[in-house]
Every structure is written in C-alpha cells, then in structure tokens.
C-alpha cells in the first residue's frame, strides 16, 4: 500500500487543530448556562 504523505500531513494538522472540550472541563460552564436558562424561564409578571 502506497503511503500518501500529503494525506498524512493533513490528518496530523487537523488533529493538532482539534479543540474538543472534554466533559470534565465544561462542567462549570454548563452549570452556569443551565442556571442562566432556568432563571430566564421564571415568569416576570406580578401575581394578582
């Protein structure tokens, strides 16, 4: 099987540019987003 150097270089470049957020790194950001979404869902009208 012939090795395609250009293909391998593009694969390694794409892997180096990958910026995947790991689950343990996003927990605080996700918790803040959920809290913000839940506070925005509360009704803002007065009770009669």
PEKA-V737775 format. One record per residue. N is the residue number from 1. RES is the residue in one small letter. SS is DSSP state (H for helix, E for strand, C for the rest). D_CENTER is the distance of its C-alpha to the mean C-alpha in whole Angstrom. Layout:
((N;RES;SS;D_CENTER) (N;RES;SS;D_CENTER))
//
This chain:
((1;x;C;37) (2;x;C;37) (3;x;C;34) (4;x;C;32) (5;x;H;31) (6;x;H;29) (7;x;H;27) (8;x;H;26) (9;x;H;26) (10;x;H;23) (11;x;H;21) (12;x;H;21) (13;x;H;20) (14;x;H;17) (15;x;H;16) (16;x;H;17) (17;x;H;15) (18;x;C;12) (19;x;C;9) (20;x;C;7) (21;x;C;5) (22;x;C;8) (23;x;C;9) (24;x;C;11) (25;x;C;10) (26;x;C;7) (27;x;H;11) (28;x;H;12) (29;x;H;10) (30;x;H;9) (31;x;H;13) (32;x;H;14) (33;x;H;12) (34;x;H;14) (35;x;H;17) (36;x;H;17) (37;x;H;17) (38;x;H;20) (39;x;H;22) (40;x;H;22) (41;x;C;23) (42;x;C;26) (43;x;C;29) (44;x;C;31) (45;x;C;34) (46;x;C;37) (47;x;C;39) (48;x;C;42))
//
